[in-house]
Amino acid sequence: MTVELDSFRHEVRSWVAASAPQDWRAASATHADFLATQRAWFKALVAGGYAVPHWPAEWPGGGRSLAEQKIIYEELARADAPRLLLSFVSTYHAYSTIEECGSDAQKARYLPAILEGETWCQGFSEPGAGSDLAALKCKAERKGDVYVVNGQKIWSTMAQYADRCLLLVRTSSDGPKQAGITFLLMDMKAPGVTVRPIHQIQGDEEFAEIFLDNVEVPVSERVGEEGAGWAVSKATLASERGLTLMELSYRMRGGMWRIAELIRTNGRQDDAGVLRDFGRLATQVDAACALADRFLENRINGIENIGDASVVKNSYSRALRAWTALGLRLGGLDEQYRAPITFGDLNTGNWMADFMNSYAWTIAGGSEEVQRDIIAERMLDMPREPKSWVGA
Ligand SMILES: Cc1cc2nc3c(=O)[nH]c(=O)nc-3n(C[C@H](O)[C@H](O)[C@H](O)COP(=O)(O)OP(=O)(O)OC[C@H]3O[C@@H](n4cnc5c(N)ncnc54)[C@H](O)[C@@H]3O)c2cc1C
């Protein structure tokens, strides 16, 4: 650690200690409170210069090196500050898509609006198109200056609160299925958009279904050429498996004190079995952080091997499951009765809610089974799964 980075860490730590809301878990117990807490925290981070360290230097708080970004995430995790659940699609996915592939007008309109608090959701998945995303059917027909969109999207995180949507639609059914896909930026308040939140097992409503009935999206809101949406979506998806996973892994490591606290309060310090499980978990969590670190460093240096992102994703979701399972076991019955206060995080401190929610990460951003297939077939060069076995 250089002197400059040491002093940067000190600066971030002092700022977070003075600025992060302290009572945010209890204060996020209802949807309205959750929204207010998230919006206020995002505004504070923008003002403090820590909301978008991965954006270029021309933006407030942007242009941070990877080492500085890591320090910011480590310090936010260390202080147990709220995660930006409401704005992470805006600051990562929408930002990378518009910055890499958007028109000048789209950049000028949307990037400043994100920093002012406009929020986005991602409308990729459909009931019949998740792992096989290119099978999507949501249809857009060009009529003069607009696309008229009809269809359904599902599992869109925070769609019920979003101002805008990164939308993948089918504009043609000719040729290979990837070739007929177009990328649109849709106003969630446009006539014909209906959003229905999905109630989850742990009592939360983190994502929603989106129904589209003759929704008009101006042609000027298309990203890239018509039919080139598949290539544009790569810019969106790349951000999901990069910094997001580093932040989440660091938060998990930052939360190891919760387990240590349970061992102490339950008088299990001398229980060899518990200590062995704690040691194993610590190794697993550290390995997840190291893999996320190396993946990002490689990406910044232009090195990206097929399967690396899948290894990072699966190592995080496995460690998260092991972490929440141990917390639940050590917490005993007491943990299983507490009412969930879950809005806004994967790491709520309520082990039952966190344990149930940990399974979402075996699916989100690409299911674990499909990542395993990628690792086996494309990274390790193992034989392809016989088609007759799939879905048997
Ligand atoms: C918390 C969360 C947040 C999400 N947020 C968003 C969002 O904001 N926007 C968005 O568009 N989507 C979002 N998603 C959707 C997510 O991307 C999809 O759920 C995911 O891609 C899996 O698709 P599916 O649900 O259609 O499952 P399916 O593809 O139908 O898979 C069902 C099962 O079959 C297995 N399977 C499928 N194909 C194969 C294969 N070839 N080999 C082996 N096994 C296979 C899968 O692994 C899985 O176990 C989110 C999901 C979650 C859980």
The ligand as an SDF file (V2000), in Angstrom:
LIG
                    3D

 53 58  0  0  0  0  0  0  0  0999 V2000
  -32.3350  -11.7160   -8.1290 C   0  0  0  0  0  0  0  0  0  0  0  0
  -32.5160  -11.7140   -9.6380 C   0  0  0  0  0  0  0  0  0  0  0  0
  -32.4640  -10.5160  -10.3090 C   0  0  0  0  0  0  0  0  0  0  0  0
  -32.6340  -10.4980  -11.6890 C   0  0  0  0  0  0  0  0  0  0  0  0
  -32.6300   -9.2780  -12.3050 N   0  0  0  0  0  0  0  0  0  0  0  0
  -32.8860   -9.2120  -13.6300 C   0  0  0  0  0  0  0  0  0  0  0  0
  -33.0030   -7.9410  -14.2730 C   0  0  0  0  0  0  0  0  0  0  0  0
  -32.8670   -6.8810  -13.6490 O   0  0  0  0  0  0  0  0  0  0  0  0
  -33.2950   -7.9200  -15.5860 N   0  0  0  0  0  0  0  0  0  0  0  0
  -33.4620   -9.0600  -16.3240 C   0  0  0  0  0  0  0  0  0  0  0  0
  -33.7030   -8.9630  -17.5270 O   0  0  0  0  0  0  0  0  0  0  0  0
  -33.3810  -10.2920  -15.7410 N   0  0  0  0  0  0  0  0  0  0  0  0
  -33.1020  -10.3830  -14.4180 C   0  0  0  0  0  0  0  0  0  0  0  0
  -33.0360  -11.6220  -13.8000 N   0  0  0  0  0  0  0  0  0  0  0  0
  -33.3190  -12.8340  -14.5980 C   0  0  0  0  0  0  0  0  0  0  0  0
  -32.1200  -13.7540  -14.7930 C   0  0  0  0  0  0  0  0  0  0  0  0
  -31.1920  -13.1900  -15.6840 O   0  0  0  0  0  0  0  0  0  0  0  0
  -32.6800  -15.1060  -15.3060 C   0  0  0  0  0  0  0  0  0  0  0  0
  -33.5220  -15.6150  -14.2790 O   0  0  0  0  0  0  0  0  0  0  0  0
  -31.5840  -16.1170  -15.6190 C   0  0  0  0  0  0  0  0  0  0  0  0
  -30.8880  -15.7220  -16.7830 O   0  0  0  0  0  0  0  0  0  0  0  0
  -32.1170  -17.5510  -15.7830 C   0  0  0  0  0  0  0  0  0  0  0  0
  -33.1310  -17.6140  -16.7290 O   0  0  0  0  0  0  0  0  0  0  0  0
  -34.5580  -18.3050  -16.4350 P   0  0  0  0  0  0  0  0  0  0  0  0
  -35.0640  -17.7520  -15.1200 O   0  0  0  0  0  0  0  0  0  0  0  0
  -35.4070  -18.1120  -17.6510 O   0  0  0  0  0  0  0  0  0  0  0  0
  -34.2700  -19.8360  -16.2150 O   0  0  0  0  0  0  0  0  0  0  0  0
  -34.1720  -20.9680  -17.3440 P   0  0  0  0  0  0  0  0  0  0  0  0
  -33.2300  -20.5190  -18.3960 O   0  0  0  0  0  0  0  0  0  0  0  0
  -35.5580  -21.3580  -17.7600 O   0  0  0  0  0  0  0  0  0  0  0  0
  -33.5090  -22.1430  -16.5410 O   0  0  0  0  0  0  0  0  0  0  0  0
  -34.2360  -23.0140  -15.6750 C   0  0  0  0  0  0  0  0  0  0  0  0
  -33.2520  -24.0680  -15.1400 C   0  0  0  0  0  0  0  0  0  0  0  0
  -32.7070  -24.8440  -16.2290 O   0  0  0  0  0  0  0  0  0  0  0  0
  -31.2840  -24.7610  -16.2210 C   0  0  0  0  0  0  0  0  0  0  0  0
  -30.7700  -24.7060  -17.6040 N   0  0  0  0  0  0  0  0  0  0  0  0
  -31.2300  -23.9470  -18.6200 C   0  0  0  0  0  0  0  0  0  0  0  0
  -30.4850  -24.1500  -19.7360 N   0  0  0  0  0  0  0  0  0  0  0  0
  -29.5230  -25.0630  -19.3920 C   0  0  0  0  0  0  0  0  0  0  0  0
  -28.4220  -25.6690  -20.0910 C   0  0  0  0  0  0  0  0  0  0  0  0
  -28.1830  -25.3770  -21.3720 N   0  0  0  0  0  0  0  0  0  0  0  0
  -27.6520  -26.5500  -19.4170 N   0  0  0  0  0  0  0  0  0  0  0  0
  -27.8750  -26.8510  -18.1050 C   0  0  0  0  0  0  0  0  0  0  0  0
  -28.9040  -26.3020  -17.3890 N   0  0  0  0  0  0  0  0  0  0  0  0
  -29.6980  -25.4290  -18.0180 C   0  0  0  0  0  0  0  0  0  0  0  0
  -30.9630  -23.4660  -15.5080 C   0  0  0  0  0  0  0  0  0  0  0  0
  -29.6690  -23.4590  -14.9780 O   0  0  0  0  0  0  0  0  0  0  0  0
  -32.0420  -23.4430  -14.4270 C   0  0  0  0  0  0  0  0  0  0  0  0
  -31.6830  -24.2270  -13.3210 O   0  0  0  0  0  0  0  0  0  0  0  0
  -32.8600  -11.6920  -12.4270 C   0  0  0  0  0  0  0  0  0  0  0  0
  -32.9190  -12.9140  -11.7340 C   0  0  0  0  0  0  0  0  0  0  0  0
  -32.7530  -12.9270  -10.3560 C   0  0  0  0  0  0  0  0  0  0  0  0
  -32.8410  -14.2450   -9.6400 C   0  0  0  0  0  0  0  0  0  0  0  0
  1  2  1  0
  2  3  1  0
  2 52  2  0
  3  4  2  0
  4  5  1  0
  4 50  1  0
  5  6  2  0
  6  7  1  0
  6 13  1  0
  7  8  2  0
  7  9  1  0
  9 10  1  0
 10 11  2  0
 10 12  1  0
 12 13  2  0
 13 14  1  0
 14 15  1  0
 14 50  1  0
 15 16  1  0
 16 17  1  0
 16 18  1  0
 18 19  1  0
 18 20  1  0
 20 21  1  0
 20 22  1  0
 22 23  1  0
 23 24  1  0
 24 25  2  0
 24 26  1  0
 24 27  1  0
 27 28  1  0
 28 29  2  0
 28 30  1  0
 28 31  1  0
 31 32  1  0
 32 33  1  0
 33 34  1  0
 33 48  1  0
 34 35  1  0
 35 36  1  0
 35 46  1  0
 36 37  1  0
 36 45  1  0
 37 38  2  0
 38 39  1  0
 39 40  1  0
 39 45  2  0
 40 41  1  0
 40 42  2  0
 42 43  1  0
 43 44  2  0
 44 45  1  0
 46 47  1  0
 46 48  1  0
 48 49  1  0
 50 51  2  0
 51 52  1  0
 52 53  1  0
M  END
$$$$
